[in-house]
């Protein structure tokens, strides 16, 4: 823990907390969990500042690591290294309107290192490293640009995969993933109209643009508790690409009472959207027991009800409540586990946590789930296969595989691959749609 003498409102303290989170990510912990651990005893303002800095550092991890490799030859202690990684991210991000001057960043990084007994001896080195970066920034950045990981801030295998899949778009796609996703709301039209919600936001001083049937994109992200009517279920936070799922599942004229399965349902965003759209019977299935409370919380806030089950989507006989009851579903949303490569701008740690070998394992898991869920679908019913990935192995190649192995599956129109663009309205998603003969 940091020394008590370090002011908790200082950038030095925030650098220490963020460095702890970045260290955890490099050891394999997801960034949200790493931040929870690093800021457990912190005030809300410190948590917010630490989160902002840690996300910046993880987005810049490739270039910052490359810079350190040039600037420092001997190996560094992990905490010294990670404070420097965070400081270098801030210094590289000055074009984004960082809140601190260069002098402040260098001074506070040195303070953060000096304040801990085990790292204090490295304060002189840290000062020299950061000041050299400022003196030689252009030359150093040009030097590391020759390294793909440093230039694009993704692992080499990820860059290669995207480049092969999208030879004309790969640079744009990688750049989009390094940006920040907009805050998009889904309006619950059972409670309020889209126009009325837009007006309520404007009255609260929040500019919002209508970008879909029930989608509003905020000009500036805000904490959800500041959103008018959020506690009363007027809106939910959901990416515009994710909002394509429920309309695709239900179609233009959903039949009241239709049986719908939302497989892999947590945290319940798509379940809520299905129920907002029509009076259907939704079974929300989730394999991770710890995430199930989020489904209930979202449904309660929206004033909606679903049959929530715990279980592996690939093993219907073992679902909680006695397993699948044998009554076929009219619609199934198979939002399967995937690499999450399409939501990397919101979760920048994904790129560093995933390994190339993970994709093959995920492909096999997706196929197991698809085949099992298909058995629970009614003849004439439809299954929507969905991922938040941009990797073809998880998407179009899976859809083509399913067509080959299931001769009773008829492929219908669907959006297919949605790609991110810099500053674009939606993340990367994939949708395929099949009807059972």
N, C-alpha and C positions, 0 to 999 in steps of 0.2 A: 504493500500500500504506500502511497505518497507520504512524504514527511508532513506532519501537522503544520509546519511553518509556511507551506505553500498555499497562498490564498485560493480558495476553491472557485472564485470568480475569474481567476486569471487564465490566460491562454496556456500558460505552462501546465496548469493542472489539467485542462482539457486535453492537451497534447499527451499527457501521461495516460489518461483514461482511453483516449482513442488508440494510442499505441498498444495498450493491453488488448483491445478488441482486434486490432489488425494482426497482432501476434497469434491470437486464437484462430482467426480465419486461416492463417498460413499453416496452422496445425490441423485444420479440417473442420472447424466449427463454423456453422452458418452465422453470418454477420448479425442478424437480429438477436440470436441467442448470445453471441459474444458481447454485444452491447448491453444486454440485460445484466450479464455478469459484471461487466466493467463499470457500470453506473448504478449498481444496486443501492448504494448509500448516497447518491447524488440528488441535488435539487433539480426540479424540472428544467430550469434554464440551462443547467450544466449538462443534463442528459441531452437536451436538444442540440447544444453546441457540439457535444461529443459525437452525436449521431451524424451531424453534418460533416464534421471533419473526417470521421472514419469512412463514410461513404466516398468522400473525395479521395481519400488515400487508397481505397480499394479500386476505384476507377482508374487511378494513376499508378497502380502497382507495377506494371510492366516497365514504364518509363522511369519510375523512381528507383526500382531495383537496378536498372541498367546504369543510371547516373551514379548510384553508390558504388557500383563495380568499377567505374572509372575514377571516382573521387577518392575512394578508400581501398588500399590494397590489403592490409591485414584484416582478418575476420573481426567483426564487431560483436559485442554482447547483443543478445536478441532485443532487449529493451532499448538500448542506444540505437540500434538499427531501425527499430520501428518508430521511435520518435523522429528520427531523421527522415524516414519514409513519409510520415505525416507532414513534416515541415516542408519537404520538397514538393509534396502534392499542393500545399497552399501556395508555394512560390511559383509553381507551374500554372496554377489556376488564376493568376492575377488578372488575366484577360476576362475572366468571368465575374469580375467585380468582387473579389475577396474582401472580407471585412477588415483585414489587417494590413498594415504597411509591411514592406519587406524587412525593415529594421526591427519591427515588433516581432515578426515571425522568428528571425534569427535569435534575437535576445531571449524570447520566451522558450525557444527550443533548448537553448543553453541552460536556462534556469531549470527547465524540467529535468534535464540530465544531471545538473549539479545538485538538485534537491534530494536525490536518492543516494544513499551511501554506496550502494554497489555499482553505481554508474558515474559517480561524481568525477572520477579521474579522467573521464572521456570528454569533459566539457570543453577543453581547449581544442581537441580534435573536431568536435561538433561545430564549434565556432568557425574553425578554418575551412571545414568542408562546405558549410552553407555560404560563407562569404566568397569562396572560390566559385561556387555555382553562380552567384549573382554577378561576379566579375566576368565569367566566361560563358554565360548562359547560352548565347547564340551558337558558339562553337561546340559546346557540349551537347546541345539538343541536336545539332546537325550530325554529330558523331554517332549518337545512339539511334538516329533515324534509320540507319542501315540495318538495324535489328528488327525483324517483324514484331516480336513481342513488345519491344519498347515503343515502336511507332504506333501500334494499334491497341496496346494494352489488353491483349488476349493471349492465351497459350498458343503455341505454334500450331498444334493439331486443330484447334478451333478455327483459326485463320484459314488453314488449308481446307478444312471441310466446307466452310462458307464460300471460299473462292471457287472450289470445284462445283458447288451446287448452283452458284449464281455468278457466272463469269463476267456478266455485264453490270452487276449490282453489288458485288461483294464489298467494295470500299464504302459505298453509301450505307449498306446494312451494318457494317462494323462501326462506322461513325455514329449511326443512330443509336446503337447500343451503349455508346459512351455518353449519351445525353441523359436528360432527366425526363421521365414520363409526366404528362399533364395529370392533374387531378380531375377525374371525370366522374360525374354523378349519374345514377340511374333513378329517374323519378318514379315513385310509386303512384301510378295514376288512379289507384283505388282511393288514395288520400288527397291528391292534389294534381292539378293539370300541370303540364310542362311550362306553359306560359305563366301560370300563377307562381310556380316555383322560381322561375327566372326573375319575376318581379320581386318576390320575397328576398332573393339573393341581392338584387340591386338595392333594395331598401336597406339591407344590412351592409351595403358598401362593397359587395362582391360582384364583380363583372363576370358574366357567364354567357357562353355561346351555345346555341342549340346545334348539336352535331349528329343527331340521330333521332329516331322516333321518340325515345324517352331519355336521351343523353344530353347532358349539359357539361361543357368543359369550362372549368374555372380558369380565369386569367392568372390567378395566383392561388397556390395551394394554401389551405388553412386547416387548423385542427378541426376534427369532425364535430366537436362540441360547440363550435361557433356557427355551424350550419343551421339555418332556420328550419325547425321542424325535424331535425335529425332524430332526436329522442322519441318523437312521435311517429317515426316510420315514414316520413315524407320522401326521403331519399336514402340511397345507399351509395357507397363509393365502389365503382366498378368500371374497369377499362372499357372503352367503346368496342374493342374487338371481342371481349368476353360477352358483351351484351348481344352479340349475334347468335349466341347459343340457344337461348330459350325460344325466340321466334322460329328458328330452324327446326327445333324439336316439335313445336306445337302446330306449325303451319298457319295458314291464313284463317282457317275456320276450325279451331279445336272443339272437339265434342265434350260437353260437360260430363264430368265423371270419368273421363279417360284415365287409364292407369299409366302413370309415368314413373320410370325409375331414373333417379339422378345418382349414378354410380360415382364413387370418389367425390363425395359431395362437399366436404368441409372446405371453407368455412361457412358455406351455405348461400353464397351469392347467387348462384344459378338456380338453386332450389327456390329462393325467394322470388326471383324473377319469373319463374314458371307459374308460381301461385298468384303473383300480381297480375299476370296476363289472362288467366282463365281459371274456372272452377274445376280443376282437375285433382285427381288423387295422386299425390306425389310420395314415393318412397325415397328417402334420402339415405344413401348407404355410405358409410365411411369406415375404413379399416383401422385408422389410428384413433384409438379410444380417447387420447388426450385432446383431440381436436373436435370431438363431438359436442362439447359444451358450446363451442362457437356457433354451431348450427342452431341450437336451441335459442341462444341469445339473439341471433339475427332474426329468427322467426318471431320471437316474442316482441321485439322492437317493431317489426312490420305488422304485427297483429295477424299472423298467418300460422297455419298448422300443417305438419307433414308427419308421415310415419317414419321416424328416424331409426335406422338400424345400424348395428356395428358388425362389420364382417368383411372378408376378402371378396372383392367383386368376382374373382376367378373361382370361387368355391361357394355357390349359392346355397348348398345344403347346410352350410355352417353359419349362416347369418343369424344374428341374435333374434330371439323371438321364435325360435323353432325352425329357422331356415326359410328359404323361399317356399311359399305356400302352393306352388304349382299352377297358380292362375297367371297366364301370360300377360306381359306388359304390352300396352299398345305403342308406347314410345320408350326408348332408352337413350339417355345421354351418357355415353362412355367417355368421360373426360379423364383420360387415363394418365397414370404416372409417366412423366417424361423428363427430358433433360432440362426443361424450362428455359431453353436457349432464346425463346421469343420474349421473355420478360426480363432480360438481362439489364435493361436500363433502370429497372426498379430494384433489381437484386444483383448488383454488380459482383458480388462474391461468387455467384454461380459459376462464372467462367474459371475461377481459380479452384473451386471445389470439385468440379466435374473432371473426370478422366476420360480419355478416348475409349477405353474399354467399357466404360459405363453404358455407352450407347447400345452396344450389342446386347448387354444384359437387359436394358430397358425395352428393346425391341422384342425380346422373348417374353418379357412380362406383359407387354401390351397385347401380344398375340394370345397368350393364355387367357387374359381377361376377355378379349373380344370373343373368342370361341365359346367361353363359358356363358357370357351374357346373351349371346345369340340364341342359346337354347331356351332362354326365358322370354323370348320375344314372340308375340302372337303372329300367326300367318297374316300377311297384309300389313303388319306393323313396321315401324321404322326405327332404325338405330343410327344415332349420330356419333361418329367417331371424332373426338376433339383432342387437340394437344395445344400447349402454349410453347411450341417449339418451331424452329425454322430449319431443322435438319431433315432432309428428304427421307432418310432411313426410318424416321419415326412417323412420317407423314404420308406423302404420296406413294412411296414404296410399300408402306403398310396397307394402304387402301387397295393397291393393285394385287398384293399378296392375298388379301381377304377375298377379293373377287375370284381369284384362281381356286382357292381351297373350299369356298362355299358356293356351290353351284346354285343354291337357292337364294343367293343374295343378288339383288338387282341394284346397281348403282344409280342414284338419282342426282339431280343438280344440287350443288352446295358451293359455298364460297371458295373451297380449296385453301391455298396458301395465302395468308395475309402477312405482308412483310412490314417491318418498321421502316420509317423514314425519319430523318432528322427533324425534330419538332413535330412529328406526325401525330395524328389523333389517336392511333391505337398501337398496341404492342403486336408482337408476332404470334399469330394463331394459325391453326389448321383445322378445317372442317371437311369431313366426308360423310355422305348420307347413303344408307342402304335400306332397301325394302325387302322383307321376307316374302318369297313367292308362296 
